[in-house]
Amino acid sequence: MSNLPFRGIIPPLVTPLLDHDRLDVDGFQRLIAHVAGGGVHGIFLLGTTGEGPSLGHRLQCEVITQGCHFADKRTPVLIGVTDTALAESLARSAARRTLRGGRRCARPAPLLP
């Protein structure tokens, strides 16, 4: 996956949930297949849709693991590591290194002191 270039359209995906802390795995697989089949150049998990920092660590890891598995080297994967605190973003980024697939992506904090 790391050899695939990032270019073109890479949409942030919403995270389909069955309840506040349970991933809709089947829905997530269908979503990724639909978007990838539509010709995008990559997918962005836990990205700019805003829910990434709102999900618990376990659920974030499940989203990343399942998302990279469903993308199955067909399309590059970006993984959002943004948090409201720099220390948390760095910790999320370090944790993501141990998970299969995807490149990490962070945006600047919206407010700086």
Contacts in CASP RR format, 6 or more apart in sequence:
PFRMAT RR
TARGET T0000
AUTHOR 0000-0000-0000
METHOD contacts of the structure
MODEL  1
MSNLPFRGIIPPLVTPLLDHDRLDVDGFQRLIAHVAGGGVHGIFLLGTTG
EGPSLGHRLQCEVITQGCHFADKRTPVLIGVTDTALAESLARSAARRTLR
GGRRCARPAPLLP
1 68 0 8 1.000
1 71 0 8 1.000
1 73 0 8 1.000
1 76 0 8 1.000
1 77 0 8 1.000
1 101 0 8 1.000
1 102 0 8 1.000
2 101 0 8 1.000
2 102 0 8 1.000
2 103 0 8 1.000
4 73 0 8 1.000
4 75 0 8 1.000
4 76 0 8 1.000
5 76 0 8 1.000
6 41 0 8 1.000
6 42 0 8 1.000
6 76 0 8 1.000
6 78 0 8 1.000
6 103 0 8 1.000
7 41 0 8 1.000
8 40 0 8 1.000
8 41 0 8 1.000
9 39 0 8 1.000
9 40 0 8 1.000
9 41 0 8 1.000
9 42 0 8 1.000
10 40 0 8 1.000
10 41 0 8 1.000
10 42 0 8 1.000
10 43 0 8 1.000
10 44 0 8 1.000
10 76 0 8 1.000
10 78 0 8 1.000
11 35 0 8 1.000
11 40 0 8 1.000
11 42 0 8 1.000
11 43 0 8 1.000
11 44 0 8 1.000
12 44 0 8 1.000
12 45 0 8 1.000
12 47 0 8 1.000
12 48 0 8 1.000
12 49 0 8 1.000
13 31 0 8 1.000
13 32 0 8 1.000
13 35 0 8 1.000
13 43 0 8 1.000
13 44 0 8 1.000
13 45 0 8 1.000
13 49 0 8 1.000
14 31 0 8 1.000
14 49 0 8 1.000
14 51 0 8 1.000
15 23 0 8 1.000
15 28 0 8 1.000
15 45 0 8 1.000
15 46 0 8 1.000
15 49 0 8 1.000
15 51 0 8 1.000
15 52 0 8 1.000
15 55 0 8 1.000
15 63 0 8 1.000
16 23 0 8 1.000
16 24 0 8 1.000
16 27 0 8 1.000
16 28 0 8 1.000
16 31 0 8 1.000
17 23 0 8 1.000
17 24 0 8 1.000
18 24 0 8 1.000
21 55 0 8 1.000
21 56 0 8 1.000
21 58 0 8 1.000
21 59 0 8 1.000
22 59 0 8 1.000
23 59 0 8 1.000
23 62 0 8 1.000
23 63 0 8 1.000
23 66 0 8 1.000
25 66 0 8 1.000
28 63 0 8 1.000
28 66 0 8 1.000
28 67 0 8 1.000
28 70 0 8 1.000
29 66 0 8 1.000
29 70 0 8 1.000
32 43 0 8 1.000
32 67 0 8 1.000
32 70 0 8 1.000
32 71 0 8 1.000
33 70 0 8 1.000
35 43 0 8 1.000
36 42 0 8 1.000
36 43 0 8 1.000
36 71 0 8 1.000
36 74 0 8 1.000
36 75 0 8 1.000
40 75 0 8 1.000
41 75 0 8 1.000
41 76 0 8 1.000
42 71 0 8 1.000
42 75 0 8 1.000
42 76 0 8 1.000
42 77 0 8 1.000
42 78 0 8 1.000
43 67 0 8 1.000
43 71 0 8 1.000
43 75 0 8 1.000
43 76 0 8 1.000
43 77 0 8 1.000
43 78 0 8 1.000
44 77 0 8 1.000
44 78 0 8 1.000
44 79 0 8 1.000
44 80 0 8 1.000
44 105 0 8 1.000
45 63 0 8 1.000
45 64 0 8 1.000
45 67 0 8 1.000
45 77 0 8 1.000
45 78 0 8 1.000
45 79 0 8 1.000
45 80 0 8 1.000
46 52 0 8 1.000
46 55 0 8 1.000
46 60 0 8 1.000
46 63 0 8 1.000
46 64 0 8 1.000
46 79 0 8 1.000
46 80 0 8 1.000
46 81 0 8 1.000
47 78 0 8 1.000
47 79 0 8 1.000
47 80 0 8 1.000
47 82 0 8 1.000
47 105 0 8 1.000
48 107 0 8 1.000
52 60 0 8 1.000
52 80 0 8 1.000
52 82 0 8 1.000
53 82 0 8 1.000
53 83 0 8 1.000
53 84 0 8 1.000
55 63 0 8 1.000
57 95 0 8 1.000
60 92 0 8 1.000
61 95 0 8 1.000
61 99 0 8 1.000
64 79 0 8 1.000
64 96 0 8 1.000
64 99 0 8 1.000
64 101 0 8 1.000
64 102 0 8 1.000
65 99 0 8 1.000
65 100 0 8 1.000
67 77 0 8 1.000
68 77 0 8 1.000
68 99 0 8 1.000
68 100 0 8 1.000
68 101 0 8 1.000
68 102 0 8 1.000
69 100 0 8 1.000
71 77 0 8 1.000
76 102 0 8 1.000
76 103 0 8 1.000
77 101 0 8 1.000
77 102 0 8 1.000
77 103 0 8 1.000
78 102 0 8 1.000
78 103 0 8 1.000
78 104 0 8 1.000
78 105 0 8 1.000
79 96 0 8 1.000
79 102 0 8 1.000
79 103 0 8 1.000
79 104 0 8 1.000
79 105 0 8 1.000
80 92 0 8 1.000
80 104 0 8 1.000
80 105 0 8 1.000
80 106 0 8 1.000
81 89 0 8 1.000
81 92 0 8 1.000
81 93 0 8 1.000
81 96 0 8 1.000
81 104 0 8 1.000
81 105 0 8 1.000
81 106 0 8 1.000
82 89 0 8 1.000
82 105 0 8 1.000
82 106 0 8 1.000
82 107 0 8 1.000
83 89 0 8 1.000
83 92 0 8 1.000
84 109 0 8 1.000
86 109 0 8 1.000
89 106 0 8 1.000
93 104 0 8 1.000
93 106 0 8 1.000
96 102 0 8 1.000
96 104 0 8 1.000
97 104 0 8 1.000
END
